[in-house]
Amino acid sequence: MKITKQKLQRIIREEKVRLRNEGTPYASRKRGSISGGAGRKSRANRLRRLKEEKTKLLNEQWGDRPETGSDLIEFAKAYGGLGDAVQSQVDEIVAAYNNSAPGSEEFMEVAYQQNPNAIQMAYDKLGRVLGMMEDDDAVGIQEALQAAMEALEDEG
């Protein structure tokens, strides 16, 4: 499931508010009395775990390395993070797109041979960086991946 950074932050804010407003006291096991301190500690632990989960999700989705300010370096990092199997599929899609007309029989044949999840993952990871680049090659890669995803959607 893909979740945007803004949506994740909204969910976390709502959960924090819900936990803070949770006014039910917890019973102490030792004395059998009602203690608000145990509830605060429990809520604090849940908030801490929620924050750790948020950090983990953001690092998985966006990476934990700082941006360099260089589109080329950011693209290289994103492309390198795809792994060999996905990189080879991206290479085949882009080569077919550049060497034949989009929508041609040759391109469609190459697109159908690829894993739809790999192409989607490549588009998700590379799309943000490619969108920032103003180079014709970047536009070509983005269009090739989009055309392949559309072809695979039409097939399935």
PABASE-628909 format. One record per atom (N, C-alpha, C, O): atom name; z, x, y; residue in one letter; residue number from 0. Coordinates in pm, whole numbers, m for minus. Atoms other than C-alpha are relative to their C-alpha. Layout:
<recs>
[rec CA,[Z,X,Y],a,NUM]
...
</recs>
This chain:
<recs>
[rec N,[0,84,m117],m,0]
[rec CA,[0,0,0],m,0]
[rec C,[0,89,124],m,0]
[rec O,[86,176,138],m,0]
[rec N,[14,m77,m124],k,1]
[rec CA,[m107,145,334],k,1]
[rec C,[79,m71,109],k,1]
[rec O,[65,m192,128],k,1]
[rec N,[m80,59,m107],i,2]
[rec CA,[134,90,622],i,2]
[rec C,[m17,87,123],i,2]
[rec O,[m12,210,114],i,2]
[rec N,[18,m76,m122],t,3]
[rec CA,[80,191,981],t,3]
[rec C,[134,51,49],t,3]
[rec O,[239,m2,15],t,3]
[rec N,[m122,m61,m54],k,4]
[rec CA,[328,406,1163],k,4]
[rec C,[76,m101,87],k,4]
[rec O,[199,m108,79],k,4]
[rec N,[m64,99,m86],q,5]
[rec CA,[397,129,1417],q,5]
[rec C,[67,m110,m82],q,5]
[rec O,[178,m153,m50],q,5]
[rec N,[m56,105,84],k,6]
[rec CA,[453,m130,1146],k,6]
[rec C,[127,49,m70],k,6]
[rec O,[225,m24,m80],k,6]
[rec N,[m117,m58,64],l,7]
[rec CA,[694,102,964],l,7]
[rec C,[116,10,98],l,7]
[rec O,[230,m20,62],l,7]
[rec N,[m106,m11,m99],q,8]
[rec CA,[888,166,1283],q,8]
[rec C,[58,m137,35],q,8]
[rec O,[178,m149,56],q,8]
[rec N,[m48,135,m27],r,9]
[rec CA,[909,m210,1352],r,9]
[rec C,[90,m49,m113],r,9]
[rec O,[194,m109,m89],r,9]
[rec N,[m80,42,115],i,10]
[rec CA,[1038,m275,1000],i,10]
[rec C,[136,69,3],i,10]
[rec O,[238,7,m25],i,10]
[rec N,[m125,m75,m4],i,11]
[rec CA,[1300,m3,1040],i,11]
[rec C,[90,m53,111],i,11]
[rec O,[211,m68,90],i,11]
[rec N,[m81,56,m109],r,12]
[rec CA,[1413,m142,1378],r,12]
[rec C,[62,m132,m41],r,12]
[rec O,[180,m156,m18],r,12]
[rec N,[m51,130,43],e,13]
[rec CA,[1445,m491,1231],e,13]
[rec C,[112,15,m102],e,13]
[rec O,[211,m57,m98],e,13]
[rec N,[m103,m22,102],e,14]
[rec CA,[1643,m359,935],e,14]
[rec C,[128,55,63],e,14]
[rec O,[237,16,22],e,14]
[rec N,[m118,m52,m69],k,15]
[rec CA,[1876,m164,1165],k,15]
[rec C,[76,m112,71],k,15]
[rec O,[198,m120,63],k,15]
[rec N,[m64,112,m71],v,16]
[rec CA,[1941,m474,1376],v,16]
[rec C,[70,m91,m101],v,16]
[rec O,[183,m134,m78],v,16]
[rec N,[m59,86,102],r,17]
[rec CA,[2002,m679,1061],r,17]
[rec C,[129,61,m56],r,17]
[rec O,[227,m9,m77],r,17]
[rec N,[m119,m65,54],l,18]
[rec CA,[2247,m421,928],l,18]
[rec C,[114,4,102],l,18]
[rec O,[230,m11,67],l,18]
[rec N,[m104,m3,m103],r,19]
[rec CA,[2430,m393,1259],r,19]
[rec C,[63,m138,20],r,19]
[rec O,[184,m150,43],r,19]
[rec N,[m48,137,m19],n,20]
[rec CA,[2459,m771,1288],n,20]
[rec C,[68,m57,m123],n,20]
[rec O,[129,m164,m119],n,20]
[rec N,[m62,47,124],e,21]
[rec CA,[2577,m804,933],e,21]
[rec C,[152,5,19],e,21]
[rec O,[211,113,21],e,21]
[rec N,[m141,4,m34],g,22]
[rec CA,[2931,m918,1000],g,22]
[rec C,[92,m30,m116],g,22]
[rec O,[210,m57,m94],g,22]
[rec N,[m87,35,112],t,23]
[rec CA,[3060,m980,652],t,23]
[rec C,[87,118,m36],t,23]
[rec O,[37,226,m68],t,23]
[rec N,[m92,m107,37],p,24]
[rec CA,[3371,m774,583],p,24]
[rec C,[0,19,m152],p,24]
[rec O,[m34,m72,m228],p,24]
[rec N,[m3,m32,142],y,25]
[rec CA,[3412,m607,247],y,25]
[rec C,[145,6,m49],y,25]
[rec O,[233,53,23],y,25]
[rec N,[m134,0,56],a,26]
[rec CA,[3716,m648,23],a,26]
[rec C,[34,139,m50],a,26]
[rec O,[m47,205,m116],a,26]
[rec N,[m48,m128,47],s,27]
[rec CA,[3917,m337,m44],s,27]
[rec C,[50,m16,m142],s,27]
[rec O,[121,m112,m172],s,27]
[rec N,[m42,11,140],r,28]
[rec CA,[3974,m274,m414],r,28]
[rec C,[146,38,m17],r,28]
[rec O,[213,m15,m105],r,28]
[rec N,[m137,m46,17],k,29]
[rec CA,[4307,m98,m366],k,29]
[rec C,[102,m105,41],k,29]
[rec O,[197,m131,m33],k,29]
[rec N,[m101,90,m54],r,30]
[rec CA,[4492,m352,m155],r,30]
[rec C,[m36,m147,m18],r,30]
[rec O,[50,m234,m5],r,30]
[rec N,[40,139,12],g,31]
[rec CA,[4291,m665,m215],g,31]
[rec C,[m15,m67,136],g,31]
[rec O,[m25,m189,144],g,31]
[rec N,[11,57,m135],s,32]
[rec CA,[4263,m709,161],s,32]
[rec C,[m143,15,51],s,32]
[rec O,[m227,83,m8],s,32]
[rec N,[131,m9,m62],i,33]
[rec CA,[3967,m751,387],i,33]
[rec C,[1,119,95],i,33]
[rec O,[91,132,178],i,33]
[rec N,[6,m120,m83],s,34]
[rec CA,[3862,m426,552],s,34]
[rec C,[m138,12,63],s,34]
[rec O,[m238,13,m8],s,34]
[rec N,[126,m17,m69],g,35]
[rec CA,[3593,m388,814],g,35]
[rec C,[m49,144,m5],g,35]
[rec O,[m168,169,9],g,35]
[rec N,[38,m141,5],g,36]
[rec CA,[3598,m7,783],g,36]
[rec C,[m93,32,m115],g,36]
[rec O,[m187,110,m99],g,36]
[rec N,[85,m24,116],a,37]
[rec CA,[3444,m12,437],a,37]
[rec C,[m142,m51,29],a,37]
[rec O,[m240,11,m12],a,37]
[rec N,[131,56,m33],g,38]
[rec CA,[3163,m231,568],g,38]
[rec C,[m77,89,96],g,38]
[rec O,[m198,106,81],g,38]
[rec N,[66,m88,m95],r,39]
[rec CA,[3089,3,857],r,39]
[rec C,[m52,125,m69],r,39]
[rec O,[m163,170,m41],r,39]
[rec N,[42,m119,71],k,40]
[rec CA,[3075,303,626],k,40]
[rec C,[m122,m31,m86],k,40]
[rec O,[m217,47,m92],k,40]
[rec N,[111,40,85],s,41]
[rec CA,[2845,118,389],s,41]
[rec C,[m127,m19,83],s,41]
[rec O,[m235,26,45],s,41]
[rec N,[116,20,m89],r,42]
[rec CA,[2616,12,676],r,42]
[rec C,[m52,134,51],r,42]
[rec O,[m173,153,61],r,42]
[rec N,[42,m132,m48],a,43]
[rec CA,[2613,369,807],a,43]
[rec C,[m78,74,m108],a,43]
[rec O,[m178,140,m79],a,43]
[rec N,[73,m65,110],n,44]
[rec CA,[2508,498,465],n,44]
[rec C,[m137,m63,m18],n,44]
[rec O,[m236,8,m41],n,44]
[rec N,[130,66,14],r,45]
[rec CA,[2234,236,443],r,45]
[rec C,[m94,39,114],r,45]
[rec O,[m214,58,91],r,45]
[rec N,[83,m42,m114],l,46]
[rec CA,[2109,329,792],l,46]
[rec C,[m49,143,m20],l,46]
[rec O,[m165,174,10],l,46]
[rec N,[39,m138,26],r,47]
[rec CA,[2108,697,695],r,47]
[rec C,[m110,6,m106],r,47]
[rec O,[m208,79,m90],r,47]
[rec N,[103,2,105],r,48]
[rec CA,[1912,624,375],r,48]
[rec C,[m131,m58,53],r,48]
[rec O,[m238,m11,16],r,48]
[rec N,[120,60,m59],l,49]
[rec CA,[1670,406,573],l,49]
[rec C,[m74,102,85],l,49]
[rec O,[m196,111,81],l,49]
[rec N,[61,m103,m83],k,50]
[rec CA,[1610,689,819],k,50]
[rec C,[m66,108,m86],k,50]
[rec O,[m175,155,m53],k,50]
[rec N,[57,m99,91],e,51]
[rec CA,[1551,935,533],e,51]
[rec C,[m129,m53,m63],e,51]
[rec O,[m226,21,m78],e,51]
[rec N,[118,62,59],e,52]
[rec CA,[1305,692,373],e,52]
[rec C,[m115,m4,102],e,52]
[rec O,[m231,21,67],e,52]
[rec N,[102,4,m106],k,53]
[rec CA,[1121,654,706],k,53]
[rec C,[m62,138,16],k,53]
[rec O,[m185,151,23],k,53]
[rec N,[49,m136,m15],t,54]
[rec CA,[1092,1031,742],t,54]
[rec C,[m88,39,m118],t,54]
[rec O,[m194,100,m100],t,54]
[rec N,[77,m32,121],k,55]
[rec CA,[970,1066,384],k,55]
[rec C,[m137,m69,4],k,55]
[rec O,[m239,m6,m24],k,55]
[rec N,[127,73,m6],l,56]
[rec CA,[703,794,429],l,56]
[rec C,[m93,57,106],l,56]
[rec O,[m213,72,82],l,56]
[rec N,[83,m56,m107],l,57]
[rec CA,[581,939,759],l,57]
[rec C,[m56,136,m39],l,57]
[rec O,[m173,165,m11],l,57]
[rec N,[47,m131,44],n,58]
[rec CA,[559,1289,611],n,58]
[rec C,[m108,m12,m107],n,58]
[rec O,[m204,65,m108],n,58]
[rec N,[101,21,103],e,59]
[rec CA,[365,1157,310],e,59]
[rec C,[m131,m44,63],e,59]
[rec O,[m238,2,23],e,59]
[rec N,[121,56,m58],q,60]
[rec CA,[120,968,529],q,60]
[rec C,[m65,93,102],q,60]
[rec O,[m187,109,102],q,60]
[rec N,[57,m76,m112],w,61]
[rec CA,[77,1197,829],w,61]
[rec C,[20,150,m13],w,61]
[rec O,[m38,226,64],w,61]
[rec N,[m27,m142,15],g,62]
[rec CA,[204,1534,707],g,62]
[rec C,[112,42,93],g,62]
[rec O,[138,m22,194],g,62]
[rec N,[m114,m43,m80],d,63]
[rec CA,[495,1728,844],d,63]
[rec C,[m32,123,84],d,63]
[rec O,[58,181,146],d,63]
[rec N,[38,m114,m81],r,64]
[rec CA,[299,2005,1012],r,64]
[rec C,[m37,m44,142],r,64]
[rec O,[m91,m153,160],r,64]
[rec N,[36,38,m138],p,65]
[rec CA,[254,2005,1390],p,65]
[rec C,[m151,9,20],p,65]
[rec O,[m220,86,m46],p,65]
[rec N,[141,m6,m33],e,66]
[rec CA,[m89,1938,1536],e,66]
[rec C,[m27,124,83],e,66]
[rec O,[54,163,167],e,66]
[rec N,[32,m126,m66],t,67]
[rec CA,[m264,2249,1661],t,67]
[rec C,[m72,m19,132],t,67]
[rec O,[m71,70,217],t,67]
[rec N,[80,22,m119],g,68]
[rec CA,[m478,2092,1931],g,68]
[rec C,[m146,36,m22],g,68]
[rec O,[m229,13,66],g,68]
[rec N,[138,m36,34],s,69]
[rec CA,[m793,2219,1760],s,69]
[rec C,[m51,m100,m103],s,69]
[rec O,[3,m111,m213],s,69]
[rec N,[55,100,92],d,70]
[rec CA,[m1005,1947,1602],d,70]
[rec C,[m51,65,m129],d,70]
[rec O,[m36,9,m237],d,70]
[rec N,[54,m68,117],l,71]
[rec CA,[m1169,2197,1369],l,71]
[rec C,[111,39,m98],l,71]
[rec O,[97,22,m219],l,71]
[rec N,[m112,m39,86],i,72]
[rec CA,[m836,2327,1237],i,72]
[rec C,[63,m125,m63],i,72]
[rec O,[98,m123,m180],i,72]
[rec N,[m56,125,54],e,73]
[rec CA,[m704,1971,1197],e,73]
[rec C,[m89,m55,m111],e,73]
[rec O,[m39,m104,m213],e,73]
[rec N,[92,45,103],f,74]
[rec CA,[m1018,1878,1002],f,74]
[rec C,[14,87,m125],f,74]
[rec O,[18,36,m237],f,74]
[rec N,[m12,m91,114],a,75]
[rec CA,[m984,2187,782],a,75]
[rec C,[128,m29,m79],a,75]
[rec O,[126,m28,m202],a,75]
[rec N,[m126,34,68],k,76]
[rec CA,[m621,2097,705],k,76]
[rec C,[m13,m131,m77],k,76]
[rec O,[30,m140,m192],k,76]
[rec N,[15,130,66],a,77]
[rec CA,[m709,1736,625],a,77]
[rec C,[m93,12,m120],a,77]
[rec O,[m64,m44,m226],a,77]
[rec N,[96,m17,109],y,78]
[rec CA,[m1008,1835,411],y,78]
[rec C,[64,81,m113],y,78]
[rec O,[46,48,m231],y,78]
[rec N,[m67,m82,101],g,79]
[rec CA,[m805,2103,232],g,79]
[rec C,[105,m78,m77],g,79]
[rec O,[132,m49,m193],g,79]
[rec N,[m104,80,64],g,80]
[rec CA,[m536,1846,157],g,80]
[rec C,[m54,m106,m95],g,80]
[rec O,[24,m174,m162],g,80]
[rec N,[58,101,88],l,81]
[rec CA,[m779,1624,m32],l,81]
[rec C,[6,39,m147],l,81]
[rec O,[17,m48,m234],l,81]
[rec N,[5,m45,138],g,82]
[rec CA,[m784,1835,m346],g,82]
[rec C,[m144,17,m46],g,82]
[rec O,[m236,m41,12],g,82]
[rec N,[135,m36,46],d,83]
[rec CA,[m1081,1968,m542],d,83]
[rec C,[m83,m119,m45],d,83]
[rec O,[m201,m129,m11],d,83]
[rec N,[76,114,54],a,84]
[rec CA,[m1179,1643,m716],a,84]
[rec C,[m54,m88,112],a,84]
[rec O,[m170,m129,109],a,84]
[rec N,[43,86,m110],v,85]
[rec CA,[m1192,1439,m396],v,85]
[rec C,[m98,74,90],v,85]
[rec O,[m195,16,139],v,85]
[rec N,[92,m79,m83],q,86]
[rec CA,[m1358,1721,m201],q,86]
[rec C,[m140,1,m59],q,86]
[rec O,[m238,m14,14],q,86]
[rec N,[133,m5,61],s,87]
[rec CA,[m1641,1743,m453],s,87]
[rec C,[m71,m135,14],s,87]
[rec O,[m192,m139,30],s,87]
[rec N,[61,132,m17],q,88]
[rec CA,[m1698,1366,m429],q,88]
[rec C,[m46,m21,144],q,88]
[rec O,[m152,m78,169],q,88]
[rec N,[39,8,m142],v,89]
[rec CA,[m1703,1383,m48],v,89]
[rec C,[m126,83,23],v,89]
[rec O,[m219,40,91],v,89]
[rec N,[118,m87,m15],d,90]
[rec CA,[m1950,1672,m69],d,90]
[rec C,[m126,m70,m53],d,90]
[rec O,[m231,m65,11],d,90]
[rec N,[115,68,59],e,91]
[rec CA,[m2180,1470,m296],e,91]
[rec C,[m46,m116,88],e,91]
[rec O,[m166,m135,109],e,91]
[rec N,[34,114,m86],i,92]
[rec CA,[m2165,1163,m70],i,92]
[rec C,[m70,49,127],i,92]
[rec O,[m173,m6,165],i,92]
[rec N,[57,m50,m126],v,93]
[rec CA,[m2236,1363,247],v,93]
[rec C,[m137,62,m25],v,93]
[rec O,[m229,42,55],v,93]
[rec N,[130,m60,32],a,94]
[rec CA,[m2518,1559,81],a,94]
[rec C,[m105,m109,m24],a,94]
[rec O,[m216,m100,27],a,94]
[rec N,[95,110,26],a,95]
[rec CA,[m2682,1238,m45],a,95]
[rec C,[m34,m74,128],a,95]
[rec O,[m149,m114,148],a,95]
[rec N,[22,70,m128],y,96]
[rec CA,[m2640,1077,298],y,96]
[rec C,[m95,79,88],y,96]
[rec O,[m184,23,151],y,96]
[rec N,[83,m85,m86],n,97]
[rec CA,[m2797,1373,477],n,97]
[rec C,[m140,24,m57],n,97]
[rec O,[m235,42,19],n,97]
[rec N,[127,m33,63],n,98]
[rec CA,[m3077,1430,224],n,98]
[rec C,[m87,m121,m34],n,98]
[rec O,[m203,m105,m73],n,98]
[rec N,[78,121,24],s,99]
[rec CA,[m3187,1069,182],s,99]
[rec C,[44,m104,103],s,99]
[rec O,[145,m87,171],s,99]
[rec N,[m33,105,m98],a,100]
[rec CA,[m3184,756,393],a,100]
[rec C,[124,m76,m46],a,100]
[rec O,[139,m104,m165],a,100]
[rec N,[m115,83,36],p,101]
[rec CA,[m2857,562,405],p,101]
[rec C,[m49,m132,m59],p,101]
[rec O,[m138,m197,m4],p,101]
[rec N,[41,123,65],g,102]
[rec CA,[m2889,268,170],g,102]
[rec C,[m116,20,m96],g,102]
[rec O,[m159,m73,m164],g,102]
[rec N,[111,m28,92],s,103]
[rec CA,[m3168,439,m23],s,103]
[rec C,[51,m1,m143],s,103]
[rec O,[171,4,m169],s,103]
[rec N,[m36,4,141],e,104]
[rec CA,[m3174,428,m400],e,104]
[rec C,[75,127,m41],e,104]
[rec O,[171,120,m118],e,104]
[rec N,[m66,m127,33],e,105]
[rec CA,[m3076,797,m422],e,105]
[rec C,[145,1,49],e,105]
[rec O,[236,40,m23],e,105]
[rec N,[m136,3,m55],f,106]
[rec CA,[m2775,750,m194],f,106]
[rec C,[87,m98,m78],f,106]
[rec O,[201,m66,m112],f,106]
[rec N,[m79,101,71],m,107]
[rec CA,[m2663,434,m372],m,107]
[rec C,[38,49,m139],m,107]
[rec O,[150,24,m185],m,107]
[rec N,[m29,m53,133],e,108]
[rec CA,[m2687,607,m712],e,108]
[rec C,[116,99,6],e,108]
[rec O,[207,95,m78],e,108]
[rec N,[m109,m97,m16],v,109]
[rec CA,[m2465,892,m591],v,109]
[rec C,[130,m73,34],v,109]
[rec O,[236,m38,m18],v,109]
[rec N,[m120,74,m40],a,110]
[rec CA,[m2221,647,m430],a,110]
[rec C,[63,m71,m120],a,110]
[rec O,[185,m72,m133],a,110]
[rec N,[m52,73,117],y,111]
[rec CA,[m2188,444,m752],y,111]
[rec C,[67,93,m101],y,111]
[rec O,[148,48,m182],y,111]
[rec N,[m59,m96,94],q,112]
[rec CA,[m2096,761,m943],q,112]
[rec C,[137,49,44],q,112]
[rec O,[205,120,m30],q,112]
[rec N,[m126,m50,m56],q,113]
[rec CA,[m1791,823,m723],q,113]
[rec C,[115,m98,m26],q,113]
[rec O,[94,m217,m50],q,113]
[rec N,[m121,80,14],n,114]
[rec CA,[m1435,700,m758],n,114]
[rec C,[29,m68,135],n,114]
[rec O,[47,0,235],n,114]
[rec N,[m23,70,m127],p,115]
[rec CA,[m1380,427,m493],p,115]
[rec C,[133,39,66],p,115]
[rec O,[141,46,188],p,115]
[rec N,[m130,m38,m55],n,116]
[rec CA,[m1014,528,m453],n,116]
[rec C,[m5,138,66],n,116]
[rec O,[61,162,168],n,116]
[rec N,[13,m134,m58],a,117]
[rec CA,[m1111,889,m387],a,117]
[rec C,[m72,m6,134],a,117]
[rec O,[m34,62,229],a,117]
[rec N,[75,12,m125],i,118]
[rec CA,[m1363,790,m121],i,118]
[rec C,[87,m66,107],i,118]
[rec O,[84,m25,223],i,118]
[rec N,[m91,67,m94],q,119]
[rec CA,[m1109,556,42],q,119]
[rec C,[107,97,50],q,119]
[rec O,[138,100,169],q,119]
[rec N,[m103,m97,m38],m,120]
[rec CA,[m843,829,38],m,120]
[rec C,[m59,104,97],m,120]
[rec O,[5,139,196],m,120]
[rec N,[65,m98,m88],a,121]
[rec CA,[m1087,1078,194],a,121]
[rec C,[m22,m60,138],a,121]
[rec O,[1,6,239],a,121]
[rec N,[23,65,m129],y,122]
[rec CA,[m1178,829,465],y,122]
[rec C,[131,m17,77],y,122]
[rec O,[136,5,198],y,122]
[rec N,[m130,19,m65],d,123]
[rec CA,[m813,754,536],d,123]
[rec C,[53,132,58],d,123]
[rec O,[103,134,170],d,123]
[rec N,[m54,m129,m45],k,124]
[rec CA,[m718,1123,562],k,124]
[rec C,[m88,68,104],k,124]
[rec O,[m38,133,195],k,124]
[rec N,[91,m69,m91],l,125]
[rec CA,[m1028,1245,743],l,125]
[rec C,[m38,m84,121],l,125]
[rec O,[m77,m29,225],l,125]
[rec N,[47,90,m104],g,126]
[rec CA,[m1102,939,956],g,126]
[rec C,[62,24,136],g,126]
[rec O,[m8,22,237],g,126]
[rec N,[m69,m21,m128],r,127]
[rec CA,[m841,1006,1224],r,127]
[rec C,[m52,126,68],r,127]
[rec O,[m78,126,189],r,127]
[rec N,[47,m126,m56],v,128]
[rec CA,[m955,1366,1271],v,128]
[rec C,[m147,m10,40],v,128]
[rec O,[m187,36,147],v,128]
[rec N,[143,15,m30],l,129]
[rec CA,[m1325,1279,1254],l,129]
[rec C,[m20,m86,125],l,129]
[rec O,[m113,m62,203],l,129]
[rec N,[10,86,m118],g,130]
[rec CA,[m1269,1008,1515],g,130]
[rec C,[26,74,129],g,130]
[rec O,[m26,36,234],g,130]
[rec N,[m30,m79,m119],m,131]
[rec CA,[m1134,1268,1758],m,131]
[rec C,[m111,100,31],m,131]
[rec O,[m127,143,145],m,131]
[rec N,[106,m99,m18],m,132]
[rec CA,[m1428,1502,1704],m,132]
[rec C,[m124,m68,57],m,132]
[rec O,[m157,m180,20],m,132]
[rec N,[119,56,m63],e,133]
[rec CA,[m1740,1446,1914],e,133]
[rec C,[m127,65,m53],e,133]
[rec O,[m234,50,6],e,133]
[rec N,[110,m73,61],d,134]
[rec CA,[m1966,1655,1691],d,134]
[rec C,[m88,m94,m82],d,134]
[rec O,[m37,m189,m142],d,134]
[rec N,[92,82,80],d,135]
[rec CA,[m2276,1504,1525],d,135]
[rec C,[33,6,m148],d,135]
[rec O,[20,m93,m220],d,135]
[rec N,[m37,m13,141],d,136]
[rec CA,[m2163,1640,1189],d,136]
[rec C,[120,m88,m34],d,136]
[rec O,[123,m149,m141],d,136]
[rec N,[m118,84,23],a,137]
[rec CA,[m1829,1461,1222],a,137]
[rec C,[m41,m146,m9],a,137]
[rec O,[8,m220,m96],a,137]
[rec N,[49,138,3],v,138]
[rec CA,[m2007,1134,1298],v,138]
[rec C,[m75,m25,m130],v,138]
[rec O,[m61,m131,m190],v,138]
[rec N,[76,13,124],g,139]
[rec CA,[m2237,1193,1001],g,139]
[rec C,[90,m13,m122],g,139]
[rec O,[63,m95,m210],g,139]
[rec N,[m94,9,113],i,140]
[rec CA,[m1946,1250,761],i,140]
[rec C,[67,m136,m1],i,140]
[rec O,[79,m199,m106],i,140]
[rec N,[m67,130,m10],q,141]
[rec CA,[m1769,940,888],q,141]
[rec C,[m95,m113,m43],q,141]
[rec O,[m55,m202,m119],q,141]
[rec N,[97,103,37],e,142]
[rec CA,[m2084,728,854],e,142]
[rec C,[m32,4,m149],e,142]
[rec O,[m48,m101,m211],e,142]
[rec N,[29,m14,143],a,143]
[rec CA,[m2153,866,504],a,143]
[rec C,[113,m62,m83],a,143]
[rec O,[86,m134,m180],a,143]
[rec N,[m114,56,74],l,144]
[rec CA,[m1802,776,384],l,144]
[rec C,[5,m152,15],l,144]
[rec O,[34,m224,m81],l,144]
[rec N,[2,146,m20],q,145]
[rec CA,[m1828,429,540],q,145]
[rec C,[m110,m65,m82],q,145]
[rec O,[m88,m169,m145],q,145]
[rec N,[111,56,78],a,146]
[rec CA,[m2167,368,379],a,146]
[rec C,[33,m1,m149],a,146]
[rec O,[m1,m96,m220],a,146]
[rec N,[m37,m6,142],a,147]
[rec CA,[m2032,479,41],a,147]
[rec C,[104,m106,m33],a,147]
[rec O,[95,m172,m137],a,147]
[rec N,[m102,105,25],m,148]
[rec CA,[m1728,250,71],m,148]
[rec C,[m64,m138,m1],m,148]
[rec O,[m29,m221,m85],m,148]
[rec N,[69,131,m2],e,149]
[rec CA,[m1953,m43,162],e,149]
[rec C,[m82,m21,m127],e,149]
[rec O,[m83,m130,m183],e,149]
[rec N,[79,11,122],a,150]
[rec CA,[m2182,30,m133],a,150]
[rec C,[90,m28,m120],a,150]
[rec O,[57,m110,m206],a,150]
[rec N,[m92,21,111],l,151]
[rec CA,[m1885,49,m369],l,151]
[rec C,[65,m136,4],l,151]
[rec O,[93,m195,m100],l,151]
[rec N,[m55,135,m13],e,152]
[rec CA,[m1741,m275,m231],e,152]
[rec C,[m102,m104,m47],e,152]
[rec O,[m66,m201,m114],e,152]
[rec N,[106,95,41],d,153]
[rec CA,[m2075,m452,m283],d,153]
[rec C,[m20,0,m150],d,153]
[rec O,[m52,m102,m210],d,153]
[rec N,[17,m11,145],e,154]
[rec CA,[m2092,m322,m639],e,154]
[rec C,[112,m74,m73],e,154]
[rec O,[89,m143,m172],e,154]
[rec N,[m119,55,68],g,155]
[rec CA,[m1736,m435,m728],g,155]
[rec C,[22,m138,30],g,155]
[rec O,[118,m197,m20],g,155]
</recs>
